[in-house]
Amino acid sequence: MAQGRSNPEIAAELFLSPRTVQTHVSSILTKLGARSRTEVARQAAERSSQHP
């Protein structure tokens, strides 16, 4: 998700159903207090730049 992949792309890579990925993405958004996938990607980029 932080790499900008869609739910179907994530599902194919992890051998999961798109619905399962959607459930996990929703959970991640809730836990991080993020409103969008873009915000999660931004937070991930910030964290990775702080911890090389």
mmCIF entry with sequence, helices, sheets and N, C-alpha, C, O atoms, coordinates in Angstrom:
data_MODEL
# 
_entry.id   MODEL 
# 
_entity.id                         1 
_entity.type                       polymer 
_entity.pdbx_number_of_molecules   1 
# 
_entity_poly.entity_id                      1 
_entity_poly.type                           'polypeptide(L)' 
_entity_poly.nstd_linkage                   no 
_entity_poly.nstd_monomer                   no 
_entity_poly.pdbx_seq_one_letter_code       MAQGRSNPEIAAELFLSPRTVQTHVSSILTKLGARSRTEVARQAAERSSQHP 
_entity_poly.pdbx_seq_one_letter_code_can   MAQGRSNPEIAAELFLSPRTVQTHVSSILTKLGARSRTEVARQAAERSSQHP 
_entity_poly.pdbx_strand_id                 A 
# 
loop_
_entity_poly_seq.entity_id 
_entity_poly_seq.num 
_entity_poly_seq.mon_id 
_entity_poly_seq.hetero 
1 1  MET n 
1 2  ALA n 
1 3  GLN n 
1 4  GLY n 
1 5  ARG n 
1 6  SER n 
1 7  ASN n 
1 8  PRO n 
1 9  GLU n 
1 10 ILE n 
1 11 ALA n 
1 12 ALA n 
1 13 GLU n 
1 14 LEU n 
1 15 PHE n 
1 16 LEU n 
1 17 SER n 
1 18 PRO n 
1 19 ARG n 
1 20 THR n 
1 21 VAL n 
1 22 GLN n 
1 23 THR n 
1 24 HIS n 
1 25 VAL n 
1 26 SER n 
1 27 SER n 
1 28 ILE n 
1 29 LEU n 
1 30 THR n 
1 31 LYS n 
1 32 LEU n 
1 33 GLY n 
1 34 ALA n 
1 35 ARG n 
1 36 SER n 
1 37 ARG n 
1 38 THR n 
1 39 GLU n 
1 40 VAL n 
1 41 ALA n 
1 42 ARG n 
1 43 GLN n 
1 44 ALA n 
1 45 ALA n 
1 46 GLU n 
1 47 ARG n 
1 48 SER n 
1 49 SER n 
1 50 GLN n 
1 51 HIS n 
1 52 PRO n 
# 
_struct_asym.id          A 
_struct_asym.entity_id   1 
# 
loop_
_struct_conf.conf_type_id 
_struct_conf.id 
_struct_conf.pdbx_PDB_helix_id 
_struct_conf.beg_label_comp_id 
_struct_conf.beg_label_asym_id 
_struct_conf.beg_label_seq_id 
_struct_conf.pdbx_beg_PDB_ins_code 
_struct_conf.end_label_comp_id 
_struct_conf.end_label_asym_id 
_struct_conf.end_label_seq_id 
_struct_conf.pdbx_end_PDB_ins_code 
_struct_conf.beg_auth_comp_id 
_struct_conf.beg_auth_asym_id 
_struct_conf.beg_auth_seq_id 
_struct_conf.end_auth_comp_id 
_struct_conf.end_auth_asym_id 
_struct_conf.end_auth_seq_id 
_struct_conf.pdbx_PDB_helix_class 
_struct_conf.details 
_struct_conf.pdbx_PDB_helix_length 
HELX_P HELX_P1 AA1 ASN A 7  ? LEU A 14 ? ASN A 7  LEU A 14 1 ? 8  
HELX_P HELX_P2 AA2 PRO A 18 ? LEU A 32 ? PRO A 18 LEU A 32 1 ? 15 
HELX_P HELX_P3 AA3 ARG A 37 ? GLN A 50 ? ARG A 37 GLN A 50 1 ? 14 
# 
_struct_conf_type.id          HELX_P 
_struct_conf_type.criteria    ? 
_struct_conf_type.reference   ? 
# 
loop_
_atom_site.group_PDB 
_atom_site.id 
_atom_site.type_symbol 
_atom_site.label_atom_id 
_atom_site.label_alt_id 
_atom_site.label_comp_id 
_atom_site.label_asym_id 
_atom_site.label_entity_id 
_atom_site.label_seq_id 
_atom_site.pdbx_PDB_ins_code 
_atom_site.Cartn_x 
_atom_site.Cartn_y 
_atom_site.Cartn_z 
_atom_site.occupancy 
_atom_site.B_iso_or_equiv 
_atom_site.pdbx_formal_charge 
_atom_site.auth_seq_id 
_atom_site.auth_comp_id 
_atom_site.auth_asym_id 
_atom_site.auth_atom_id 
_atom_site.pdbx_PDB_model_num 
ATOM 1   N N  . MET A 1 1  ? 0.832   -1.179  0.000  1.00 0.00 ? 1  MET A N  1 
ATOM 2   C CA . MET A 1 1  ? 0.000   0.000   0.000  1.00 0.00 ? 1  MET A CA 1 
ATOM 3   C C  . MET A 1 1  ? 0.878   1.243   0.000  1.00 0.00 ? 1  MET A C  1 
ATOM 4   O O  . MET A 1 1  ? 0.599   2.202   -0.720 1.00 0.00 ? 1  MET A O  1 
ATOM 5   N N  . ALA A 1 2  ? 1.931   1.233   0.798  1.00 0.00 ? 2  ALA A N  1 
ATOM 6   C CA . ALA A 1 2  ? 2.829   2.389   0.858  1.00 0.00 ? 2  ALA A CA 1 
ATOM 7   C C  . ALA A 1 2  ? 3.565   2.595   -0.462 1.00 0.00 ? 2  ALA A C  1 
ATOM 8   O O  . ALA A 1 2  ? 4.076   3.684   -0.726 1.00 0.00 ? 2  ALA A O  1 
ATOM 9   N N  . GLN A 1 3  ? 3.621   1.560   -1.287 1.00 0.00 ? 3  GLN A N  1 
ATOM 10  C CA . GLN A 1 3  ? 4.282   1.659   -2.589 1.00 0.00 ? 3  GLN A CA 1 
ATOM 11  C C  . GLN A 1 3  ? 3.315   2.075   -3.689 1.00 0.00 ? 3  GLN A C  1 
ATOM 12  O O  . GLN A 1 3  ? 3.682   2.110   -4.864 1.00 0.00 ? 3  GLN A O  1 
ATOM 13  N N  . GLY A 1 4  ? 2.081   2.391   -3.310 1.00 0.00 ? 4  GLY A N  1 
ATOM 14  C CA . GLY A 1 4  ? 1.102   2.870   -4.276 1.00 0.00 ? 4  GLY A CA 1 
ATOM 15  C C  . GLY A 1 4  ? 0.386   1.769   -5.040 1.00 0.00 ? 4  GLY A C  1 
ATOM 16  O O  . GLY A 1 4  ? -0.230  2.035   -6.072 1.00 0.00 ? 4  GLY A O  1 
ATOM 17  N N  . ARG A 1 5  ? 0.454   0.561   -4.561 1.00 0.00 ? 5  ARG A N  1 
ATOM 18  C CA . ARG A 1 5  ? -0.212  -0.552  -5.263 1.00 0.00 ? 5  ARG A CA 1 
ATOM 19  C C  . ARG A 1 5  ? -1.696  -0.593  -4.941 1.00 0.00 ? 5  ARG A C  1 
ATOM 20  O O  . ARG A 1 5  ? -2.129  -0.198  -3.859 1.00 0.00 ? 5  ARG A O  1 
ATOM 21  N N  . SER A 1 6  ? -2.452  -1.077  -5.896 1.00 0.00 ? 6  SER A N  1 
ATOM 22  C CA . SER A 1 6  ? -3.899  -1.208  -5.726 1.00 0.00 ? 6  SER A CA 1 
ATOM 23  C C  . SER A 1 6  ? -4.204  -2.486  -4.944 1.00 0.00 ? 6  SER A C  1 
ATOM 24  O O  . SER A 1 6  ? -3.344  -3.354  -4.791 1.00 0.00 ? 6  SER A O  1 
ATOM 25  N N  . ASN A 1 7  ? -5.432  -2.588  -4.455 1.00 0.00 ? 7  ASN A N  1 
ATOM 26  C CA . ASN A 1 7  ? -5.833  -3.796  -3.738 1.00 0.00 ? 7  ASN A CA 1 
ATOM 27  C C  . ASN A 1 7  ? -5.668  -5.051  -4.597 1.00 0.00 ? 7  ASN A C  1 
ATOM 28  O O  . ASN A 1 7  ? -5.149  -6.051  -4.100 1.00 0.00 ? 7  ASN A O  1 
ATOM 29  N N  . PRO A 1 8  ? -6.090  -5.038  -5.870 1.00 0.00 ? 8  PRO A N  1 
ATOM 30  C CA . PRO A 1 8  ? -5.893  -6.238  -6.693 1.00 0.00 ? 8  PRO A CA 1 
ATOM 31  C C  . PRO A 1 8  ? -4.410  -6.591  -6.883 1.00 0.00 ? 8  PRO A C  1 
ATOM 32  O O  . PRO A 1 8  ? -4.052  -7.768  -6.924 1.00 0.00 ? 8  PRO A O  1 
ATOM 33  N N  . GLU A 1 9  ? -3.553  -5.576  -7.000 1.00 0.00 ? 9  GLU A N  1 
ATOM 34  C CA . GLU A 1 9  ? -2.119  -5.840  -7.147 1.00 0.00 ? 9  GLU A CA 1 
ATOM 35  C C  . GLU A 1 9  ? -1.549  -6.461  -5.878 1.00 0.00 ? 9  GLU A C  1 
ATOM 36  O O  . GLU A 1 9  ? -0.768  -7.411  -5.938 1.00 0.00 ? 9  GLU A O  1 
ATOM 37  N N  . ILE A 1 10 ? -1.942  -5.922  -4.736 1.00 0.00 ? 10 ILE A N  1 
ATOM 38  C CA . ILE A 1 10 ? -1.485  -6.475  -3.453 1.00 0.00 ? 10 ILE A CA 1 
ATOM 39  C C  . ILE A 1 10 ? -1.999  -7.896  -3.296 1.00 0.00 ? 10 ILE A C  1 
ATOM 40  O O  . ILE A 1 10 ? -1.257  -8.786  -2.883 1.00 0.00 ? 10 ILE A O  1 
ATOM 41  N N  . ALA A 1 11 ? -3.255  -8.109  -3.621 1.00 0.00 ? 11 ALA A N  1 
ATOM 42  C CA . ALA A 1 11 ? -3.860  -9.435  -3.485 1.00 0.00 ? 11 ALA A CA 1 
ATOM 43  C C  . ALA A 1 11 ? -3.128  -10.471 -4.333 1.00 0.00 ? 11 ALA A C  1 
ATOM 44  O O  . ALA A 1 11 ? -2.863  -11.582 -3.872 1.00 0.00 ? 11 ALA A O  1 
ATOM 45  N N  . ALA A 1 12 ? -2.807  -10.113 -5.555 1.00 0.00 ? 12 ALA A N  1 
ATOM 46  C CA . ALA A 1 12 ? -2.113  -11.053 -6.444 1.00 0.00 ? 12 ALA A CA 1 
ATOM 47  C C  . ALA A 1 12 ? -0.728  -11.386 -5.912 1.00 0.00 ? 12 ALA A C  1 
ATOM 48  O O  . ALA A 1 12 ? -0.306  -12.542 -5.962 1.00 0.00 ? 12 ALA A O  1 
ATOM 49  N N  . GLU A 1 13 ? -0.021  -10.391 -5.407 1.00 0.00 ? 13 GLU A N  1 
ATOM 50  C CA . GLU A 1 13 ? 1.332   -10.626 -4.899 1.00 0.00 ? 13 GLU A CA 1 
ATOM 51  C C  . GLU A 1 13 ? 1.339   -11.482 -3.644 1.00 0.00 ? 13 GLU A C  1 
ATOM 52  O O  . GLU A 1 13 ? 2.247   -12.289 -3.442 1.00 0.00 ? 13 GLU A O  1 
ATOM 53  N N  . LEU A 1 14 ? 0.319   -11.306 -2.791 1.00 0.00 ? 14 LEU A N  1 
ATOM 54  C CA . LEU A 1 14 ? 0.273   -12.029 -1.521 1.00 0.00 ? 14 LEU A CA 1 
ATOM 55  C C  . LEU A 1 14 ? -0.625  -13.263 -1.553 1.00 0.00 ? 14 LEU A C  1 
ATOM 56  O O  . LEU A 1 14 ? -0.804  -13.934 -0.537 1.00 0.00 ? 14 LEU A O  1 
ATOM 57  N N  . PHE A 1 15 ? -1.188  -13.558 -2.725 1.00 0.00 ? 15 PHE A N  1 
ATOM 58  C CA . PHE A 1 15 ? -2.078  -14.709 -2.890 1.00 0.00 ? 15 PHE A CA 1 
ATOM 59  C C  . PHE A 1 15 ? -3.273  -14.639 -1.949 1.00 0.00 ? 15 PHE A C  1 
ATOM 60  O O  . PHE A 1 15 ? -3.636  -15.626 -1.310 1.00 0.00 ? 15 PHE A O  1 
ATOM 61  N N  . LEU A 1 16 ? -3.880  -13.451 -1.874 1.00 0.00 ? 16 LEU A N  1 
ATOM 62  C CA . LEU A 1 16 ? -5.068  -13.215 -1.064 1.00 0.00 ? 16 LEU A CA 1 
ATOM 63  C C  . LEU A 1 16 ? -6.183  -12.727 -1.968 1.00 0.00 ? 16 LEU A C  1 
ATOM 64  O O  . LEU A 1 16 ? -5.946  -12.339 -3.112 1.00 0.00 ? 16 LEU A O  1 
ATOM 65  N N  . SER A 1 17 ? -7.407  -12.749 -1.444 1.00 0.00 ? 17 SER A N  1 
ATOM 66  C CA . SER A 1 17 ? -8.504  -12.192 -2.223 1.00 0.00 ? 17 SER A CA 1 
ATOM 67  C C  . SER A 1 17 ? -8.480  -10.676 -2.091 1.00 0.00 ? 17 SER A C  1 
ATOM 68  O O  . SER A 1 17 ? -8.035  -10.151 -1.070 1.00 0.00 ? 17 SER A O  1 
ATOM 69  N N  . PRO A 1 18 ? -8.955  -9.963  -3.119 1.00 0.00 ? 18 PRO A N  1 
ATOM 70  C CA . PRO A 1 18 ? -9.012  -8.505  -3.028 1.00 0.00 ? 18 PRO A CA 1 
ATOM 71  C C  . PRO A 1 18 ? -9.838  -8.029  -1.824 1.00 0.00 ? 18 PRO A C  1 
ATOM 72  O O  . PRO A 1 18 ? -9.533  -6.993  -1.233 1.00 0.00 ? 18 PRO A O  1 
ATOM 73  N N  . ARG A 1 19 ? -10.861 -8.769  -1.472 1.00 0.00 ? 19 ARG A N  1 
ATOM 74  C CA . ARG A 1 19 ? -11.696 -8.401  -0.318 1.00 0.00 ? 19 ARG A CA 1 
ATOM 75  C C  . ARG A 1 19 ? -10.901 -8.489  0.984  1.00 0.00 ? 19 ARG A C  1 
ATOM 76  O O  . ARG A 1 19 ? -11.054 -7.639  1.862  1.00 0.00 ? 19 ARG A O  1 
ATOM 77  N N  . THR A 1 20 ? -10.059 -9.506  1.114  1.00 0.00 ? 20 THR A N  1 
ATOM 78  C CA . THR A 1 20 ? -9.214  -9.632  2.304  1.00 0.00 ? 20 THR A CA 1 
ATOM 79  C C  . THR A 1 20 ? -8.262  -8.453  2.394  1.00 0.00 ? 20 THR A C  1 
ATOM 80  O O  . THR A 1 20 ? -8.060  -7.889  3.470  1.00 0.00 ? 20 THR A O  1 
ATOM 81  N N  . VAL A 1 21 ? -7.682  -8.085  1.271  1.00 0.00 ? 21 VAL A N  1 
ATOM 82  C CA . VAL A 1 21 ? -6.771  -6.934  1.243  1.00 0.00 ? 21 VAL A CA 1 
ATOM 83  C C  . VAL A 1 21 ? -7.533  -5.675  1.624  1.00 0.00 ? 21 VAL A C  1 
ATOM 84  O O  . VAL A 1 21 ? -7.028  -4.862  2.398  1.00 0.00 ? 21 VAL A O  1 
ATOM 85  N N  . GLN A 1 22 ? -8.730  -5.500  1.099  1.00 0.00 ? 22 GLN A N  1 
ATOM 86  C CA . GLN A 1 22 ? -9.536  -4.328  1.422  1.00 0.00 ? 22 GLN A CA 1 
ATOM 87  C C  . GLN A 1 22 ? -9.800  -4.246  2.922  1.00 0.00 ? 22 GLN A C  1 
ATOM 88  O O  . GLN A 1 22 ? -9.738  -3.162  3.502  1.00 0.00 ? 22 GLN A O  1 
ATOM 89  N N  . THR A 1 23 ? -10.091 -5.374  3.552  1.00 0.00 ? 23 THR A N  1 
ATOM 90  C CA . THR A 1 23 ? -10.324 -5.411  4.992  1.00 0.00 ? 23 THR A CA 1 
ATOM 91  C C  . THR A 1 23 ? -9.077  -4.977  5.754  1.00 0.00 ? 23 THR A C  1 
ATOM 92  O O  . THR A 1 23 ? -9.159  -4.190  6.697  1.00 0.00 ? 23 THR A O  1 
ATOM 93  N N  . HIS A 1 24 ? -7.923  -5.495  5.340  1.00 0.00 ? 24 HIS A N  1 
ATOM 94  C CA . HIS A 1 24 ? -6.675  -5.136  6.016  1.00 0.00 ? 24 HIS A CA 1 
ATOM 95  C C  . HIS A 1 24 ? -6.320  -3.663  5.795  1.00 0.00 ? 24 HIS A C  1 
ATOM 96  O O  . HIS A 1 24 ? -5.855  -2.993  6.717  1.00 0.00 ? 24 HIS A O  1 
ATOM 97  N N  . VAL A 1 25 ? -6.534  -3.165  4.592  1.00 0.00 ? 25 VAL A N  1 
ATOM 98  C CA . VAL A 1 25 ? -6.260  -1.761  4.299  1.00 0.00 ? 25 VAL A CA 1 
ATOM 99  C C  . VAL A 1 25 ? -7.138  -0.874  5.184  1.00 0.00 ? 25 VAL A C  1 
ATOM 100 O O  . VAL A 1 25 ? -6.655  0.111   5.741  1.00 0.00 ? 25 VAL A O  1 
ATOM 101 N N  . SER A 1 26 ? -8.400  -1.208  5.315  1.00 0.00 ? 26 SER A N  1 
ATOM 102 C CA . SER A 1 26 ? -9.300  -0.431  6.173  1.00 0.00 ? 26 SER A CA 1 
ATOM 103 C C  . SER A 1 26 ? -8.820  -0.439  7.618  1.00 0.00 ? 26 SER A C  1 
ATOM 104 O O  . SER A 1 26 ? -8.868  0.584   8.300  1.00 0.00 ? 26 SER A O  1 
ATOM 105 N N  . SER A 1 27 ? -8.358  -1.592  8.081  1.00 0.00 ? 27 SER A N  1 
ATOM 106 C CA . SER A 1 27 ? -7.845  -1.715  9.438  1.00 0.00 ? 27 SER A CA 1 
ATOM 107 C C  . SER A 1 27 ? -6.594  -0.857  9.633  1.00 0.00 ? 27 SER A C  1 
ATOM 108 O O  . SER A 1 27 ? -6.443  -0.189  10.656 1.00 0.00 ? 27 SER A O  1 
ATOM 109 N N  . ILE A 1 28 ? -5.710  -0.883  8.651  1.00 0.00 ? 28 ILE A N  1 
ATOM 110 C CA . ILE A 1 28 ? -4.484  -0.080  8.720  1.00 0.00 ? 28 ILE A CA 1 
ATOM 111 C C  . ILE A 1 28 ? -4.828  1.401   8.781  1.00 0.00 ? 28 ILE A C  1 
ATOM 112 O O  . ILE A 1 28 ? -4.264  2.134   9.593  1.00 0.00 ? 28 ILE A O  1 
ATOM 113 N N  . LEU A 1 29 ? -5.745  1.846   7.934  1.00 0.00 ? 29 LEU A N  1 
ATOM 114 C CA . LEU A 1 29 ? -6.151  3.253   7.927  1.00 0.00 ? 29 LEU A CA 1 
ATOM 115 C C  . LEU A 1 29 ? -6.691  3.665   9.293  1.00 0.00 ? 29 LEU A C  1 
ATOM 116 O O  . LEU A 1 29 ? -6.363  4.737   9.801  1.00 0.00 ? 29 LEU A O  1 
ATOM 117 N N  . THR A 1 30 ? -7.520  2.807   9.883  1.00 0.00 ? 30 THR A N  1 
ATOM 118 C CA . THR A 1 30 ? -8.099  3.101   11.188 1.00 0.00 ? 30 THR A CA 1 
ATOM 119 C C  . THR A 1 30 ? -7.018  3.173   12.265 1.00 0.00 ? 30 THR A C  1 
ATOM 120 O O  . THR A 1 30 ? -6.988  4.116   13.056 1.00 0.00 ? 30 THR A O  1 
ATOM 121 N N  . LYS A 1 31 ? -6.137  2.182   12.293 1.00 0.00 ? 31 LYS A N  1 
ATOM 122 C CA . LYS A 1 31 ? -5.098  2.141   13.324 1.00 0.00 ? 31 LYS A CA 1 
ATOM 123 C C  . LYS A 1 31 ? -4.130  3.311   13.229 1.00 0.00 ? 31 LYS A C  1 
ATOM 124 O O  . LYS A 1 31 ? -3.638  3.791   14.250 1.00 0.00 ? 31 LYS A O  1 
ATOM 125 N N  . LEU A 1 32 ? -3.853  3.771   12.024 1.00 0.00 ? 32 LEU A N  1 
ATOM 126 C CA . LEU A 1 32 ? -2.932  4.888   11.839 1.00 0.00 ? 32 LEU A CA 1 
ATOM 127 C C  . LEU A 1 32 ? -3.622  6.243   11.924 1.00 0.00 ? 32 LEU A C  1 
ATOM 128 O O  . LEU A 1 32 ? -2.964  7.284   11.931 1.00 0.00 ? 32 LEU A O  1 
ATOM 129 N N  . GLY A 1 33 ? -4.941  6.226   11.988 1.00 0.00 ? 33 GLY A N  1 
ATOM 130 C CA . GLY A 1 33 ? -5.686  7.475   12.009 1.00 0.00 ? 33 GLY A CA 1 
ATOM 131 C C  . GLY A 1 33 ? -5.582  8.227   10.695 1.00 0.00 ? 33 GLY A C  1 
ATOM 132 O O  . GLY A 1 33 ? -5.688  9.453   10.658 1.00 0.00 ? 33 GLY A O  1 
ATOM 133 N N  . ALA A 1 34 ? -5.376  7.486   9.623  1.00 0.00 ? 34 ALA A N  1 
ATOM 134 C CA . ALA A 1 34 ? -5.214  8.084   8.296  1.00 0.00 ? 34 ALA A CA 1 
ATOM 135 C C  . ALA A 1 34 ? -6.562  8.102   7.579  1.00 0.00 ? 34 ALA A C  1 
ATOM 136 O O  . ALA A 1 34 ? -7.421  7.251   7.807  1.00 0.00 ? 34 ALA A O  1 
ATOM 137 N N  . ARG A 1 35 ? -6.718  9.088   6.713  1.00 0.00 ? 35 ARG A N  1 
ATOM 138 C CA . ARG A 1 35 ? -7.960  9.209   5.954  1.00 0.00 ? 35 ARG A CA 1 
ATOM 139 C C  . ARG A 1 35 ? -7.870  8.613   4.561  1.00 0.00 ? 35 ARG A C  1 
ATOM 140 O O  . ARG A 1 35 ? -8.890  8.375   3.915  1.00 0.00 ? 35 ARG A O  1 
ATOM 141 N N  . SER A 1 36 ? -6.637  8.369   4.093  1.00 0.00 ? 36 SER A N  1 
ATOM 142 C CA . SER A 1 36 ? -6.483  7.861   2.731  1.00 0.00 ? 36 SER A CA 1 
ATOM 143 C C  . SER A 1 36 ? -5.217  7.026   2.616  1.00 0.00 ? 36 SER A C  1 
ATOM 144 O O  . SER A 1 36 ? -4.345  7.063   3.483  1.00 0.00 ? 36 SER A O  1 
ATOM 145 N N  . ARG A 1 37 ? -5.139  6.275   1.531  1.00 0.00 ? 37 ARG A N  1 
ATOM 146 C CA . ARG A 1 37 ? -3.949  5.482   1.229  1.00 0.00 ? 37 ARG A CA 1 
ATOM 147 C C  . ARG A 1 37 ? -2.749  6.397   0.995  1.00 0.00 ? 37 ARG A C  1 
ATOM 148 O O  . ARG A 1 37 ? -1.613  6.052   1.321  1.00 0.00 ? 37 ARG A O  1 
ATOM 149 N N  . THR A 1 38 ? -3.024  7.569   0.425  1.00 0.00 ? 38 THR A N  1 
ATOM 150 C CA . THR A 1 38 ? -1.960  8.534   0.165  1.00 0.00 ? 38 THR A CA 1 
ATOM 151 C C  . THR A 1 38 ? -1.326  9.004   1.468  1.00 0.00 ? 38 THR A C  1 
ATOM 152 O O  . THR A 1 38 ? -0.108  9.161   1.553  1.00 0.00 ? 38 THR A O  1 
ATOM 153 N N  . GLU A 1 39 ? -2.141  9.222   2.462  1.00 0.00 ? 39 GLU A N  1 
ATOM 154 C CA . GLU A 1 39 ? -1.628  9.642   3.763  1.00 0.00 ? 39 GLU A CA 1 
ATOM 155 C C  . GLU A 1 39 ? -0.770  8.540   4.396  1.00 0.00 ? 39 GLU A C  1 
ATOM 156 O O  . GLU A 1 39 ? 0.249   8.831   5.022  1.00 0.00 ? 39 GLU A O  1 
ATOM 157 N N  . VAL A 1 40 ? -1.173  7.294   4.236  1.00 0.00 ? 40 VAL A N  1 
ATOM 158 C CA . VAL A 1 40 ? -0.375  6.173   4.752  1.00 0.00 ? 40 VAL A CA 1 
ATOM 159 C C  . VAL A 1 40 ? 0.971   6.123   4.033  1.00 0.00 ? 40 VAL A C  1 
ATOM 160 O O  . VAL A 1 40 ? 2.007   5.921   4.666  1.00 0.00 ? 40 VAL A O  1 
ATOM 161 N N  . ALA A 1 41 ? 0.958   6.304   2.725  1.00 0.00 ? 41 ALA A N  1 
ATOM 162 C CA . ALA A 1 41 ? 2.204   6.297   1.951  1.00 0.00 ? 41 ALA A CA 1 
ATOM 163 C C  . ALA A 1 41 ? 3.118   7.432   2.401  1.00 0.00 ? 41 ALA A C  1 
ATOM 164 O O  . ALA A 1 41 ? 4.329   7.243   2.513  1.00 0.00 ? 41 ALA A O  1 
ATOM 165 N N  . ARG A 1 42 ? 2.559   8.593   2.657  1.00 0.00 ? 42 ARG A N  1 
ATOM 166 C CA . ARG A 1 42 ? 3.344   9.732   3.123  1.00 0.00 ? 42 ARG A CA 1 
ATOM 167 C C  . ARG A 1 42 ? 3.958   9.428   4.479  1.00 0.00 ? 42 ARG A C  1 
ATOM 168 O O  . ARG A 1 42 ? 5.139   9.697   4.699  1.00 0.00 ? 42 ARG A O  1 
ATOM 169 N N  . GLN A 1 43 ? 3.168   8.867   5.393  1.00 0.00 ? 43 GLN A N  1 
ATOM 170 C CA . GLN A 1 43 ? 3.680   8.519   6.728  1.00 0.00 ? 43 GLN A CA 1 
ATOM 171 C C  . GLN A 1 43 ? 4.797   7.474   6.622  1.00 0.00 ? 43 GLN A C  1 
ATOM 172 O O  . GLN A 1 43 ? 5.802   7.566   7.327  1.00 0.00 ? 43 GLN A O  1 
ATOM 173 N N  . ALA A 1 44 ? 4.624   6.501   5.758  1.00 0.00 ? 44 ALA A N  1 
ATOM 174 C CA . ALA A 1 44 ? 5.655   5.462   5.583  1.00 0.00 ? 44 ALA A CA 1 
ATOM 175 C C  . ALA A 1 44 ? 6.943   6.065   5.037  1.00 0.00 ? 44 ALA A C  1 
ATOM 176 O O  . ALA A 1 44 ? 8.036   5.698   5.469  1.00 0.00 ? 44 ALA A O  1 
ATOM 177 N N  . ALA A 1 45 ? 6.816   6.987   4.091  1.00 0.00 ? 45 ALA A N  1 
ATOM 178 C CA . ALA A 1 45 ? 7.999   7.638   3.519  1.00 0.00 ? 45 ALA A CA 1 
ATOM 179 C C  . ALA A 1 45 ? 8.723   8.468   4.578  1.00 0.00 ? 45 ALA A C  1 
ATOM 180 O O  . ALA A 1 45 ? 9.953   8.468   4.637  1.00 0.00 ? 45 ALA A O  1 
ATOM 181 N N  . GLU A 1 46 ? 7.969   9.166   5.405  1.00 0.00 ? 46 GLU A N  1 
ATOM 182 C CA . GLU A 1 46 ? 8.565   9.953   6.478  1.00 0.00 ? 46 GLU A CA 1 
ATOM 183 C C  . GLU A 1 46 ? 9.310   9.063   7.475  1.00 0.00 ? 46 GLU A C  1 
ATOM 184 O O  . GLU A 1 46 ? 10.412  9.395   7.912  1.00 0.00 ? 46 GLU A O  1 
ATOM 185 N N  . ARG A 1 47 ? 8.708   7.951   7.825  1.00 0.00 ? 47 ARG A N  1 
ATOM 186 C CA . ARG A 1 47 ? 9.339   7.035   8.788  1.00 0.00 ? 47 ARG A CA 1 
ATOM 187 C C  . ARG A 1 47 ? 10.591  6.409   8.215  1.00 0.00 ? 47 ARG A C  1 
ATOM 188 O O  . ARG A 1 47 ? 11.583  6.249   8.926  1.00 0.00 ? 47 ARG A O  1 
ATOM 189 N N  . SER A 1 48 ? 10.562  6.050   6.940  1.00 0.00 ? 48 SER A N  1 
ATOM 190 C CA . SER A 1 48 ? 11.739  5.418   6.349  1.00 0.00 ? 48 SER A CA 1 
ATOM 191 C C  . SER A 1 48 ? 12.879  6.409   6.187  1.00 0.00 ? 48 SER A C  1 
ATOM 192 O O  . SER A 1 48 ? 14.044  6.017   6.252  1.00 0.00 ? 48 SER A O  1 
ATOM 193 N N  . SER A 1 49 ? 12.574  7.673   5.979  1.00 0.00 ? 49 SER A N  1 
ATOM 194 C CA . SER A 1 49 ? 13.638  8.677   5.848  1.00 0.00 ? 49 SER A CA 1 
ATOM 195 C C  . SER A 1 49 ? 14.245  9.016   7.205  1.00 0.00 ? 49 SER A C  1 
ATOM 196 O O  . SER A 1 49 ? 15.386  9.472   7.274  1.00 0.00 ? 49 SER A O  1 
ATOM 197 N N  . GLN A 1 50 ? 13.506  8.801   8.271  1.00 0.00 ? 50 GLN A N  1 
ATOM 198 C CA . GLN A 1 50 ? 14.002  9.069   9.617  1.00 0.00 ? 50 GLN A CA 1 
ATOM 199 C C  . GLN A 1 50 ? 14.857  7.928   10.140 1.00 0.00 ? 50 GLN A C  1 
ATOM 200 O O  . GLN A 1 50 ? 15.686  8.134   11.027 1.00 0.00 ? 50 GLN A O  1 
ATOM 201 N N  . HIS A 1 51 ? 14.668  6.730   9.607  1.00 0.00 ? 51 HIS A N  1 
ATOM 202 C CA . HIS A 1 51 ? 15.374  5.534   10.056 1.00 0.00 ? 51 HIS A CA 1 
ATOM 203 C C  . HIS A 1 51 ? 16.049  4.844   8.883  1.00 0.00 ? 51 HIS A C  1 
ATOM 204 O O  . HIS A 1 51 ? 15.517  3.864   8.361  1.00 0.00 ? 51 HIS A O  1 
ATOM 205 N N  . PRO A 1 52 ? 17.202  5.329   8.459  1.00 0.00 ? 52 PRO A N  1 
ATOM 206 C CA . PRO A 1 52 ? 17.856  4.756   7.269  1.00 0.00 ? 52 PRO A CA 1 
ATOM 207 C C  . PRO A 1 52 ? 18.350  3.367   7.459  1.00 0.00 ? 52 PRO A C  1 
ATOM 208 O O  . PRO A 1 52 ? 18.915  2.781   6.535  1.00 0.00 ? 52 PRO A O  1 
# 
